Amino acid sequence: MSQILTCTWAPTTTSLPRLTSHGAAPPRPARGEPIGAALASGMLRMVRQAEDLGIDHLLVAQRWWGTGREIEGSTYDCLAMTAFFAAHTERIRLITAIHPGFFLPAPVAKWGATIDRLTGGRWSINVTSGWHEQEFPMYGAELLPHDDRYARSREFIEVMRRAWSGEEVNFAGRHYRVSGLRLEPLPVAPALEVWQGGQSDAAIEMAAHCSDWMFLNGGPPAKIAGIIARVRQRAEAAGRRVRFGLYAIPLCRETDAAAEREIAAMVAGIDREAIELRKTRIGARGMWSSFDDPLTLLDSNEGFASRLIGSPDTILARIREFHDLGVECFHLTLQDDLFNRAVLPRLQSRADSN
């Protein structure tokens, strides 16, 4: 049985989406507030909590633009935040989300090798092909058709991997060109881990041929098992192995009944206008492809649809079910105190015994 790994979001988003009327809305900071020491201390408090809880990975996302209503608000820049967290952490691994449409692969290979050395080998990349189509023209990035964005990402990964290997790179692709690239210094290990998201056919092909890990949006076991099977079949044909992370938002209460009452109240309070607005923002296939399950409407990445909902024992059983299907990393939020106290330590002790 493989080890159970955990991941959480880095605290870089200026505001979270308000998709229901259940509970208080997360506040959106006023322009310029908080700043300086207040901003840094608030972010570091959450990152240190993750390290103290034994979380394995910290995912530094990049939201170039967002309204803060139907999707997240803009984030602080992913490169700056990764460097900041690298300087203030000791154990947790950092995963930086990079959009190939907004960056060139050779400079990112250089930057990543530097961060990897500074952290003693604690850095990985999440190559994000992009689904929020309004962001591209805002920042002067070329908005390609959906499948072409994944083709661009595949070239991006190829240039990086070859640069990290230490070889001289000459590459002439459809989207990128480099001539005589030699990278110094090299990362701690040449085989740096590459993560990705997406669930479309193009995303699955990219995972099978290029990536080490695939982040999956939340969903029930049958759906997740189907995606894993498709990726594994194509990866095996290419002589590769892909590992899987699953997004899940815990809702842990002392009893299953208490948790079910709370999730039912959240579903009853769904803001349908915000959901319709969110649909207009999505330039993705595979993810958010069906809104039949109302739990998919409660957050931007369908985390409640994984149904880590119930008592600690119920949630542990659900996690083991996903783990048996091939999910090795659970991408979690850490706002549920009972989950943090009653479930996370048992996950880690189970991993230690495997």
DRENZA-715058 format. One record per residue (C-alpha): x, y, z; residue number from 0; residue in one letter. Coordinates in steps of 0.001 Angstrom, whole numbers, always signed. Layout:
REM DRENZA-715058
+---------+---------+---------+-----+---+
!    east !   north !      up !   k ! r !
+---------+---------+---------+-----+---+
!       X !       Y !       Z ! NUM ! A !
...
+---------+---------+---------+-----+---+
//
This chain:
REM DRENZA-715058
+---------+---------+---------+-----+---+
!    east !   north !      up !   k ! r !
+---------+---------+---------+-----+---+
!      +0 !      +0 !      +0 !   0 ! M !
!   +1453 !   +3374 !    -986 !   1 ! S !
!   +1856 !   +6220 !   +1454 !   2 ! Q !
!   -1006 !   +8688 !   +1832 !   3 ! I !
!    +218 !  +12190 !   +1030 !   4 ! L !
!   -1542 !  +15494 !   +1666 !   5 ! T !
!   -1598 !  +18907 !     +21 !   6 ! C !
!   -3247 !  +22228 !    +757 !   7 ! T !
!   -3605 !  +25608 !    -918 !   8 ! W !
!   -1090 !  +28334 !    -197 !   9 ! A !
!   -2874 !  +31408 !   +1222 !  10 ! P !
!   -2417 !  +33712 !   -1774 !  11 ! T !
!   -5985 !  +34454 !   -2895 !  12 ! T !
!   -7391 !  +37894 !   -2163 !  13 ! T !
!  -10961 !  +36561 !   -1825 !  14 ! S !
!  -12848 !  +33277 !   -2060 !  15 ! L !
!  -15998 !  +32755 !   -4163 !  16 ! P !
!  -19331 !  +33344 !   -2503 !  17 ! R !
!  -21514 !  +30614 !   -4018 !  18 ! L !
!  -23972 !  +30109 !   -1157 !  19 ! T !
!  -25746 !  +32161 !   +1469 !  20 ! S !
!  -24633 !  +29680 !   +4146 !  21 ! H !
!  -22302 !  +31261 !   +6692 !  22 ! G !
!  -20357 !  +34475 !   +6484 !  23 ! A !
!  -18744 !  +35511 !   +3231 !  24 ! A !
!  -14942 !  +35680 !   +3282 !  25 ! P !
!  -13946 !  +39328 !   +3382 !  26 ! P !
!  -12250 !  +40900 !    +384 !  27 ! R !
!   -9314 !  +43069 !   +1473 !  28 ! P !
!   -9641 !  +46762 !    +693 !  29 ! A !
!   -7147 !  +48049 !   -1848 !  30 ! R !
!   -3781 !  +48220 !    -125 !  31 ! G !
!   -4997 !  +46410 !   +3022 !  32 ! E !
!   -3456 !  +44444 !   +4598 !  33 ! P !
!     +91 !  +45331 !   +3594 !  34 ! I !
!   +3646 !  +44670 !   +4694 !  35 ! G !
!   +4086 !  +42878 !   +7992 !  36 ! A !
!    +347 !  +42362 !   +8516 !  37 ! A !
!     -28 !  +40669 !   +5135 !  38 ! L !
!   +3071 !  +38509 !   +5610 !  39 ! A !
!   +2190 !  +37416 !   +9144 !  40 ! S !
!   -1316 !  +36368 !   +8146 !  41 ! G !
!     -49 !  +34250 !   +5266 !  42 ! M !
!   +2745 !  +32683 !   +7306 !  43 ! L !
!    +388 !  +31786 !  +10141 !  44 ! R !
!   -1599 !  +29547 !   +7766 !  45 ! M !
!   +1496 !  +28028 !   +6141 !  46 ! V !
!   +3028 !  +27224 !   +9518 !  47 ! R !
!    -257 !  +25624 !  +10549 !  48 ! Q !
!     +30 !  +23342 !   +7517 !  49 ! A !
!   +3600 !  +22404 !   +8434 !  50 ! E !
!   +2614 !  +21794 !  +12059 !  51 ! D !
!    -231 !  +19524 !  +10895 !  52 ! L !
!   +2220 !  +17464 !   +8831 !  53 ! G !
!    +865 !  +18456 !   +5405 !  54 ! I !
!   +3257 !  +17285 !   +2693 !  55 ! D !
!   +2670 !  +19785 !    -133 !  56 ! H !
!   +1739 !  +23454 !    -443 !  57 ! L !
!    +180 !  +24380 !   -3809 !  58 ! L !
!    +895 !  +27986 !   -4818 !  59 ! V !
!   -1851 !  +28841 !   -7299 !  60 ! A !
!   -1950 !  +31652 !   -9867 !  61 ! Q !
!   -5238 !  +33437 !  -10481 !  62 ! R !
!   -4379 !  +36278 !  -12827 !  63 ! W !
!   -7782 !  +37896 !  -12445 !  64 ! W !
!  -11025 !  +37092 !  -10645 !  65 ! G !
!  -14120 !  +38897 !   -9497 !  66 ! T !
!  -14190 !  +37272 !   -6070 !  67 ! G !
!  -17824 !  +36359 !   -6519 !  68 ! R !
!  -18351 !  +33310 !   -8716 !  69 ! E !
!  -14626 !  +32408 !   -8799 !  70 ! I !
!  -11685 !  +33317 !   -6613 !  71 ! E !
!  -10306 !  +36812 !   -6638 !  72 ! G !
!   -6871 !  +37451 !   -8059 !  73 ! S !
!   -3941 !  +35896 !   -6235 !  74 ! T !
!    -630 !  +37356 !   -5276 !  75 ! Y !
!   +1975 !  +36348 !   -7864 !  76 ! D !
!   +2957 !  +32675 !   -7787 !  77 ! C !
!   +6710 !  +33222 !   -8273 !  78 ! L !
!   +7002 !  +35864 !   -5577 !  79 ! A !
!   +4887 !  +33832 !   -3149 !  80 ! M !
!   +6836 !  +30613 !   -3744 !  81 ! T !
!  +10082 !  +32408 !   -2953 !  82 ! A !
!   +8498 !  +33960 !    +137 !  83 ! F !
!   +7213 !  +30635 !   +1456 !  84 ! F !
!  +10507 !  +28930 !    +613 !  85 ! A !
!  +12305 !  +31381 !   +2890 !  86 ! A !
!   +9938 !  +30721 !   +5807 !  87 ! H !
!   +9393 !  +26939 !   +5725 !  88 ! T !
!  +11588 !  +23973 !   +6540 !  89 ! E !
!   +9838 !  +20756 !   +5556 !  90 ! R !
!   +6756 !  +21255 !   +3393 !  91 ! I !
!   +7196 !  +20785 !    -375 !  92 ! R !
!   +6227 !  +23700 !   -2615 !  93 ! L !
!   +4291 !  +23220 !   -5864 !  94 ! I !
!   +4099 !  +26315 !   -8084 !  95 ! T !
!   +1299 !  +26616 !  -10639 !  96 ! A !
!   +2748 !  +27937 !  -13909 !  97 ! I !
!    +680 !  +28848 !  -16995 !  98 ! H !
!   +2680 !  +28180 !  -20193 !  99 ! P !
!    +708 !  +30847 !  -22028 ! 100 ! G !
!   +2146 !  +33465 !  -19657 ! 101 ! F !
!   +5724 !  +32181 !  -19254 ! 102 ! F !
!   +8578 !  +30820 !  -21372 ! 103 ! L !
!   +9911 !  +27366 !  -20424 ! 104 ! P !
!  +13654 !  +28138 !  -20321 ! 105 ! A !
!  +13396 !  +31035 !  -17793 ! 106 ! P !
!  +11028 !  +28944 !  -15649 ! 107 ! V !
!  +13508 !  +26038 !  -15784 ! 108 ! A !
!  +16193 !  +28443 !  -14527 ! 109 ! K !
!  +13958 !  +29879 !  -11806 ! 110 ! W !
!  +12774 !  +26440 !  -10712 ! 111 ! G !
!  +16302 !  +25060 !  -10476 ! 112 ! A !
!  +17242 !  +28008 !   -8258 ! 113 ! T !
!  +14264 !  +27581 !   -5924 ! 114 ! I !
!  +14872 !  +23827 !   -5801 ! 115 ! D !
!  +18477 !  +24363 !   -4683 ! 116 ! R !
!  +17557 !  +27030 !   -2147 ! 117 ! L !
!  +14998 !  +24702 !    -550 ! 118 ! T !
!  +17144 !  +21575 !    -634 ! 119 ! G !
!  +14988 !  +19823 !   -3216 ! 120 ! G !
!  +11529 !  +20848 !   -1980 ! 121 ! R !
!  +10129 !  +22284 !   -5224 ! 122 ! W !
!   +7795 !  +20924 !   -7911 ! 123 ! S !
!   +5839 !  +22530 !  -10757 ! 124 ! I !
!   +2140 !  +22351 !  -11598 ! 125 ! N !
!   +1835 !  +23031 !  -15333 ! 126 ! V !
!   -1560 !  +24668 !  -15753 ! 127 ! T !
!   -2780 !  +24935 !  -19337 ! 128 ! S !
!   -5466 !  +27464 !  -18387 ! 129 ! G !
!   -9269 !  +27482 !  -18332 ! 130 ! W !
!  -10199 !  +31076 !  -17389 ! 131 ! H !
!  -10115 !  +32521 !  -20873 ! 132 ! E !
!  -10559 !  +36171 !  -19896 ! 133 ! Q !
!   -7150 !  +36153 !  -18238 ! 134 ! E !
!   -5178 !  +35573 !  -21452 ! 135 ! F !
!   -5847 !  +38853 !  -23335 ! 136 ! P !
!   -5595 !  +40831 !  -20096 ! 137 ! M !
!   -1931 !  +39866 !  -19780 ! 138 ! Y !
!   -1021 !  +39711 !  -23443 ! 139 ! G !
!    -926 !  +35895 !  -23558 ! 140 ! A !
!   -2109 !  +34053 !  -26646 ! 141 ! E !
!   -5444 !  +32327 !  -26090 ! 142 ! L !
!   -5247 !  +29097 !  -28060 ! 143 ! L !
!   -8101 !  +26633 !  -28596 ! 144 ! P !
!   -8535 !  +24202 !  -25707 ! 145 ! H !
!   -6554 !  +21223 !  -27056 ! 146 ! D !
!   -3810 !  +23460 !  -28439 ! 147 ! D !
!   -3228 !  +24825 !  -24940 ! 148 ! R !
!   -2347 !  +21302 !  -23825 ! 149 ! Y !
!     -72 !  +20851 !  -26852 ! 150 ! A !
!   +1718 !  +24041 !  -25806 ! 151 ! R !
!   +2082 !  +22692 !  -22269 ! 152 ! S !
!   +3628 !  +19476 !  -23575 ! 153 ! R !
!   +6319 !  +21467 !  -25382 ! 154 ! E !
!   +6831 !  +23557 !  -22248 ! 155 ! F !
!   +7463 !  +20424 !  -20170 ! 156 ! I !
!   +9811 !  +18927 !  -22759 ! 157 ! E !
!  +12040 !  +22011 !  -22796 ! 158 ! V !
!  +12153 !  +22140 !  -18977 ! 159 ! M !
!  +12926 !  +18445 !  -18536 ! 160 ! R !
!  +15712 !  +18534 !  -21092 ! 161 ! R !
!  +17189 !  +21667 !  -19499 ! 162 ! A !
!  +17074 !  +20115 !  -16017 ! 163 ! W !
!  +18878 !  +17004 !  -17296 ! 164 ! S !
!  +22005 !  +19060 !  -17991 ! 165 ! G !
!  +22096 !  +18475 !  -21732 ! 166 ! E !
!  +22420 !  +21270 !  -24245 ! 167 ! E !
!  +18941 !  +21943 !  -25549 ! 168 ! V !
!  +18100 !  +22859 !  -29103 ! 169 ! N !
!  +14360 !  +22805 !  -29597 ! 170 ! F !
!  +12170 !  +24051 !  -32422 ! 171 ! A !
!   +8515 !  +23379 !  -31715 ! 172 ! G !
!   +5269 !  +24945 !  -32751 ! 173 ! R !
!   +5105 !  +27128 !  -29646 ! 174 ! H !
!   +8656 !  +27411 !  -28267 ! 175 ! Y !
!  +12190 !  +27657 !  -29623 ! 176 ! R !
!  +15494 !  +27545 !  -27758 ! 177 ! V !
!  +19004 !  +27376 !  -29170 ! 178 ! S !
!  +22055 !  +26108 !  -27298 ! 179 ! G !
!  +20347 !  +26256 !  -23886 ! 180 ! L !
!  +22647 !  +25179 !  -21041 ! 181 ! R !
!  +21258 !  +25438 !  -17536 ! 182 ! L !
!  +23544 !  +26218 !  -14596 ! 183 ! E !
!  +23147 !  +25529 !  -11759 ! 184 ! P !
!  +21060 !  +22393 !  -12148 ! 185 ! L !
!  +18337 !  +21416 !   -9665 ! 186 ! P !
!  +19104 !  +19049 !   -6791 ! 187 ! V !
!  +17740 !  +16115 !   -8803 ! 188 ! A !
!  +17260 !  +16252 !  -12573 ! 189 ! P !
!  +13914 !  +14418 !  -12447 ! 190 ! A !
!  +11884 !  +17220 !  -10867 ! 191 ! L !
!   +8226 !  +16310 !  -10395 ! 192 ! E !
!   +5696 !  +17748 !  -12824 ! 193 ! V !
!   +2050 !  +18033 !  -11762 ! 194 ! W !
!    -928 !  +18999 !  -13899 ! 195 ! Q !
!   -4690 !  +19337 !  -13749 ! 196 ! G !
!   -7512 !  +18820 !  -16219 ! 197 ! G !
!   -9732 !  +15873 !  -17048 ! 198 ! Q !
!  -10377 !  +16255 !  -20778 ! 199 ! S !
!   -9004 !  +13878 !  -23414 ! 200 ! D !
!   -6215 !  +16363 !  -24152 ! 201 ! A !
!   -5348 !  +16589 !  -20451 ! 202 ! A !
!   -5295 !  +12804 !  -20115 ! 203 ! I !
!   -2965 !  +12484 !  -23116 ! 204 ! E !
!    -645 !  +15079 !  -21633 ! 205 ! M !
!    -590 !  +13283 !  -18279 ! 206 ! A !
!     +84 !   +9918 !  -19888 ! 207 ! A !
!   +3070 !  +11219 !  -21854 ! 208 ! H !
!   +4499 !  +14102 !  -19829 ! 209 ! C !
!   +3471 !  +14500 !  -16186 ! 210 ! S !
!   +4259 !  +12649 !  -12969 ! 211 ! D !
!   +1108 !  +13651 !  -11077 ! 212 ! W !
!   -2432 !  +14558 !  -12078 ! 213 ! M !
!   -4621 !  +16736 !   -9850 ! 214 ! F !
!   -8272 !  +15678 !  -10112 ! 215 ! L !
!  -11262 !  +17810 !   -9254 ! 216 ! N !
!  -13462 !  +16305 !   -6577 ! 217 ! G !
!  -16006 !  +13632 !   -7398 ! 218 ! G !
!  -17458 !  +10288 !   -6285 ! 219 ! P !
!  -15378 !   +7094 !   -6406 ! 220 ! P !
!  -16951 !   +5799 !   -9631 ! 221 ! A !
!  -16066 !   +8975 !  -11524 ! 222 ! K !
!  -12529 !   +9127 !  -10091 ! 223 ! I !
!  -11931 !   +5430 !  -10803 ! 224 ! A !
!  -12923 !   +5960 !  -14430 ! 225 ! G !
!  -10490 !   +8847 !  -14926 ! 226 ! I !
!   -7651 !   +6956 !  -13237 ! 227 ! I !
!   -8278 !   +3903 !  -15423 ! 228 ! A !
!   -8150 !   +5976 !  -18618 ! 229 ! R !
!   -4917 !   +7696 !  -17627 ! 230 ! V !
!   -3269 !   +4470 !  -16509 ! 231 ! R !
!   -4164 !   +2688 !  -19739 ! 232 ! Q !
!   -2614 !   +5417 !  -21870 ! 233 ! R !
!    +397 !   +5861 !  -19585 ! 234 ! A !
!   +1172 !   +2137 !  -19594 ! 235 ! E !
!   +1057 !   +2149 !  -23398 ! 236 ! A !
!   +3684 !   +4915 !  -23276 ! 237 ! A !
!   +5790 !   +3015 !  -20727 ! 238 ! G !
!   +5081 !   +5513 !  -17950 ! 239 ! R !
!   +3396 !   +5729 !  -14534 ! 240 ! R !
!   +1200 !   +8615 !  -13398 ! 241 ! V !
!    +191 !   +9299 !   -9794 ! 242 ! R !
!   -3023 !  +11014 !   -8684 ! 243 ! F !
!   -4088 !  +13745 !   -6282 ! 244 ! G !
!   -7758 !  +14380 !   -5452 ! 245 ! L !
!   -9314 !  +17636 !   -4302 ! 246 ! Y !
!  -11600 !  +17235 !   -1297 ! 247 ! A !
!  -13059 !  +19688 !   +1227 ! 248 ! I !
!  -13681 !  +17986 !   +4590 ! 249 ! P !
!  -16826 !  +18574 !   +6590 ! 250 ! L !
!  -16214 !  +16601 !   +9773 ! 251 ! C !
!  -18668 !  +16521 !  +12667 ! 252 ! R !
!  -19134 !  +14230 !  +15647 ! 253 ! E !
!  -21905 !  +12326 !  +13855 ! 254 ! T !
!  -22845 !  +11659 !  +10256 ! 255 ! D !
!  -26276 !  +13164 !  +10882 ! 256 ! A !
!  -24820 !  +16479 !  +12057 ! 257 ! A !
!  -22583 !  +16707 !   +8989 ! 258 ! A !
!  -25446 !  +15847 !   +6629 ! 259 ! E !
!  -27658 !  +18543 !   +8152 ! 260 ! R !
!  -24930 !  +21121 !   +7609 ! 261 ! E !
!  -24203 !  +20170 !   +4006 ! 262 ! I !
!  -27943 !  +20168 !   +3247 ! 263 ! A !
!  -28203 !  +23717 !   +4546 ! 264 ! A !
!  -25307 !  +24751 !   +2299 ! 265 ! M !
!  -26952 !  +23189 !    -751 ! 266 ! V !
!  -30234 !  +24919 !     +65 ! 267 ! A !
!  -28416 !  +28243 !    +124 ! 268 ! G !
!  -26720 !  +27934 !   -3297 ! 269 ! I !
!  -26639 !  +31253 !   -5141 ! 270 ! D !
!  -27930 !  +30227 !   -8579 ! 271 ! R !
!  -27074 !  +33582 !  -10129 ! 272 ! E !
!  -23432 !  +33196 !   -9070 ! 273 ! A !
!  -23379 !  +29671 !  -10510 ! 274 ! I !
!  -24655 !  +30868 !  -13873 ! 275 ! E !
!  -21988 !  +33563 !  -13912 ! 276 ! L !
!  -19322 !  +30982 !  -13120 ! 277 ! R !
!  -20350 !  +28861 !  -16104 ! 278 ! K !
!  -19567 !  +31771 !  -18424 ! 279 ! T !
!  -15988 !  +31924 !  -17076 ! 280 ! R !
!  -15127 !  +28304 !  -17795 ! 281 ! I !
!  -13145 !  +27404 !  -20904 ! 282 ! G !
!  -12521 !  +23832 !  -19787 ! 283 ! A !
!  -13634 !  +20357 !  -20780 ! 284 ! R !
!  -13839 !  +17467 !  -18365 ! 285 ! G !
!  -13791 !  +19618 !  -15236 ! 286 ! M !
!  -17166 !  +21152 !  -14318 ! 287 ! W !
!  -18662 !  +19137 !  -17162 ! 288 ! S !
!  -21768 !  +18268 !  -15173 ! 289 ! S !
!  -23685 !  +20144 !  -12498 ! 290 ! F !
!  -26072 !  +17267 !  -11775 ! 291 ! D !
!  -24628 !  +16779 !   -8281 ! 292 ! D !
!  -25449 !  +19909 !   -6254 ! 293 ! P !
!  -22294 !  +19359 !   -4175 ! 294 ! L !
!  -20239 !  +20359 !   -7234 ! 295 ! T !
!  -21772 !  +23839 !   -7015 ! 296 ! L !
!  -20465 !  +24661 !   -3544 ! 297 ! L !
!  -16903 !  +25572 !   -4513 ! 298 ! D !
!  -14694 !  +26183 !   -7534 ! 299 ! S !
!  -13030 !  +22761 !   -7702 ! 300 ! N !
!  -15887 !  +20429 !   -6732 ! 301 ! E !
!  -14233 !  +19555 !   -3432 ! 302 ! G !
!  -17434 !  +18731 !   -1558 ! 303 ! F !
!  -18343 !  +16231 !   -4296 ! 304 ! A !
!  -15633 !  +13908 !   -2940 ! 305 ! S !
!  -17904 !  +13643 !    +129 ! 306 ! R !
!  -15404 !  +13722 !   +2955 ! 307 ! L !
!  -18540 !  +14482 !   +4926 ! 308 ! I !
!  -19512 !  +12845 !   +8209 ! 309 ! G !
!  -17919 !  +11565 !  +11381 ! 310 ! S !
!  -14140 !  +10965 !  +11583 ! 311 ! P !
!  -14630 !   +7230 !  +10990 ! 312 ! D !
!  -16888 !   +7819 !   +7979 ! 313 ! T !
!  -14391 !  +10210 !   +6419 ! 314 ! I !
!  -11487 !   +7831 !   +7023 ! 315 ! L !
!  -13400 !   +5045 !   +5300 ! 316 ! A !
!  -14047 !   +7317 !   +2324 ! 317 ! R !
!  -10363 !   +8279 !   +2104 ! 318 ! I !
!   -9337 !   +4620 !   +2184 ! 319 ! R !
!  -11790 !   +3892 !    -619 ! 320 ! E !
!  -10192 !   +6561 !   -2806 ! 321 ! F !
!   -6718 !   +5418 !   -1793 ! 322 ! H !
!   -7510 !   +1867 !   -2847 ! 323 ! D !
!   -8542 !   +3245 !   -6262 ! 324 ! L !
!   -5122 !   +4831 !   -6708 ! 325 ! G !
!   -5381 !   +8293 !   -5131 ! 326 ! V !
!   -2051 !   +8845 !   -3377 ! 327 ! E !
!   -2389 !  +12516 !   -2437 ! 328 ! C !
!   -5406 !  +14307 !    -966 ! 329 ! F !
!   -5585 !  +18018 !   -1743 ! 330 ! H !
!   -7428 !  +19407 !   +1272 ! 331 ! L !
!   -8571 !  +22610 !   +2892 ! 332 ! T !
!   -7646 !  +23018 !   +6564 ! 333 ! L !
!  -10567 !  +25049 !   +7913 ! 334 ! Q !
!  -12284 !  +22078 !   +9583 ! 335 ! D !
!  -10849 !  +21821 !  +13082 ! 336 ! D !
!  -12315 !  +18401 !  +13911 ! 337 ! L !
!  -10886 !  +16951 !  +10693 ! 338 ! F !
!   -7483 !  +18377 !  +11550 ! 339 ! N !
!   -7590 !  +16905 !  +15055 ! 340 ! R !
!   -9367 !  +13600 !  +14516 ! 341 ! A !
!   -8601 !  +12521 !  +10945 ! 342 ! V !
!   -5239 !  +13897 !   +9806 ! 343 ! L !
!   -3191 !  +12206 !  +12580 ! 344 ! P !
!   -4801 !   +8851 !  +11771 ! 345 ! R !
!   -3980 !   +9278 !   +8086 ! 346 ! L !
!    -360 !   +9907 !   +8926 ! 347 ! Q !
!    -111 !   +7007 !  +11363 ! 348 ! S !
!   -1637 !   +4729 !   +8725 ! 349 ! R !
!    +958 !   +5908 !   +6217 ! 350 ! A !
!   +3744 !   +5222 !   +8723 ! 351 ! D !
!   +2509 !   +1650 !   +9199 ! 352 ! S !
!   +2417 !    +823 !   +5482 ! 353 ! N !
+---------+---------+---------+-----+---+
//
